[in-house]
Amino acid sequence: MSETTFRKFDPWRPAPVKEESRRQIMQSHYFNVDQVSFDSSKVGHFERFIVEENNGDTVGVIGLTDDGRIPLVEQYRLPTHRWTLEIPAGHALDSNERPHDVAVRKLREEAGYEAKELVQVVRFINTPSFSTQHTAVFFATGLTAVERGELGPETPRPDVRLVTPEEASDMILNGTIIDAKTIIAVMRLREHLAAEEAEHAGAHPRLIQRIAKARAERKAK
């Protein structure tokens, strides 16, 4: 990359506009909407509506069973009037619930699993053009099946599908999985598995060894 053509990216360099005022025009449990006035040296005064997320990040959790499958939840989404396949996800119930706790709760409520290990693997901003919403994705292993909870009125008892990472990737490519956080989570999981396999080339990594053992036991039944 030529230094004469490209400058180093700096996300915190001075803003090209100045915020003048802000007022809240709507409030809900998950988000508020603010009407914000800006001033620009090029166009002068202008306004935008900005969605402000409440109670911290949205939290998603991608689990991997001992036999190497991902629990995906069937969700009916009211804004798009269609069913989707998604990783378990949701928001904090209040400002005191930590992202890790949200991941534990949503994995149990939506997919019916508890995890021995939960680690955050990626955090991203969803739609920076009009929203402050961030999503934190956790990776869950050592899964144990538990009783699931009830969701909202649009999906009172969601169906859970178990798919391999390879199957999930194919479902992304053929348009079956279209949810952004699920796509990012699957890509991150496959990257993690590939890195683990490369690091332990010539030997079975712990996770892959556990998957292989579980698959062999399932075939033997």
N, C-alpha and C positions, 0 to 999 in steps of 0.2 A: 504494500500500500504506500503510495507516494505521499511524503509529508507536505509537498507543495500543493497537492490536490485535496487531501483530506486532513481535517483537523481531528485531534483526539476527542472522542465523545465525552462530554461532561454533562450528566443529567441535571446538575445543580448550578449551571451557569445562570447569569441574570435573566429574569423573565422579560419578554418583549412587551408585556402589558402590565398594568397596575390595577389591582383590585381596589375599587372605590367603596362599595357597600355590599351588604348581604342581608337578606331576610328570609326566614323560613316560611314556606307556603304550604307545606304538608309534613305531617309526622306520623310514623307507624312504628311497629315493633322492630322491623328489620332495617328500615332506612327512612331518612328525611329527604325532602326536596327543598333546595335553596334557590332563590332567584338572586343572581350575583351580577353586579354592575362592574364593568371594566373600562379602562381608558387605554387607548392605543395611540402612539404617535403617528400611525399611518391612517387609521380610520376614525379616530376619536372615540366617542362613547358607544358602548354596545353592551348587551345583556345576554346571559346564558342561564340555563337551568341545570343545576348540578345535584346528582344523587349522592347523599352522604350516608355511608353505611353505619349502622348502630351496633354496639356490643362486639366490636372487634371483627376479625376476619371471618369470612365463610370458611368452613373446614370440610375437606373431603378426605376419605380414607380408602386406599386401595389395599385390599387384603390378598394374601396368597396362602391357600390351604396347603397342607402337607403333601398333597398329591399334585400341587402345581396349578391350581385353578383360582381364578379371580371371581369373587361374588359380585354380580351386577344386579341392580334393582330395576324392575320395571316401574316407571313413574308416568302418570298421566299429567301433562303440563298444560294448565289452563290457558296461558297466553298464546301458545302455539296450536292448541287443540289437537294434540297428538301424544302418542306414547313415546317414551325414550328409554334407553338403557343407560344407567348411570352408576358410578360408584356411590356408596352411601355418603351423604353430605348434609350439612345444615349449619345453623347459626347457634351462638350461645344463647341460653335462656335469659341471662342477665350479664351485667358487666363483670361479675365475679367468676364466671365460668371460663376456664382457660381453654385455649385451642386443643390441647391434649385431652382434656376432659370431654370436649365436644366430640372429638374423634372416637373416644371410647363409647360414648352414648349413642352416636349415630351408627356405628358398626353393629352394636347390639340391637338397637331399635329397628333398623332397616334391613340388615342382612342376617341377623341372628347369630352373631359370632362375638366371642371375646378373644383378645389377643394377648400373648405373653410379652410381645415386644411391639412398641409403636414408636416410630421415629419420623420426624418431619423431613421430607425429601425435596420439596420445592414450594415456593411461594410466588404468586404472580398477581398482576393487576388485571382485572377482567376487561373493562372498557374505559380506558383512561380519557376518552374523548368527552365523557359526560358523567363519570362516576368515580368515587374513591374506593369502590369495592375491591378488596384483595381476597384471594383464596389461598389457603395453606393446605397442602396435601401431605397426608401421613401414610407411611408404609407399615402394614400390619402383618406380623408373622406369628407362628405358633397358635393358630386359630382353634378354638373349641366352640362347637355348636351350642347355642343357648336359645331360649324362647325369645321370639321377636315381639316388638310392640306394635301398637296401632299408629298409623300416620294420619294425615289430614283427610277431610271428607272426599277429596278427589281420588285418593288411593288408600282406602281403609286397610287393605291387607296386601301389600305388594308381593309379587312373585319374584323370586331370586333365581337367577341363572348362573351356573358355574361354567366359566370358559377359561381355556388356557390363554397365556399371553399371546401366543401365535394366532389363536382364533380371534382374540380381541383386536389384534392388528388388522386382520382380514376384514373384520366388521367395520373398522374405521375406514378402510380403503373402499369398501363397497357401499358406504353410506348408512349402514345399520346403526352405528354409534355416531351421533352427531354432537353430543354434549361436550363442550370445550374442556371442562375440568377432567372429564373421563379420558379424553384423547391425550391430554398432557400427562395424566397419571400413568396411562398405559405406556406411553413413550418413555417416561422416566423409569418405570419398572423394568422395561426391556433393556434399557441402558444399564441399569444396576445389575441385572442378571448377566448381561454380556461382559461387564467389567469384572464381576466376580468369577466368571468362568475363565476369562483370560488371565486373571491374577493367579489362579490355581491350575494353570494348564498342566495336563498330565496327571492330575489328581482330582477327585471329586470334591468340590467345595461343600461346606456344611449344608447349605440350603439345597443344592442340587442333589446331594447324597440323600437328604431326607425325602425329597420328592421322588427319587428313583425307588427308594425303599417302600414308600407308600403305594406307588403304582404297582410294584411287584406284589405287594400284599393284596391289593384290590383284584388283580388278575388271578391270584391263587384261590380266591373265594368262589 
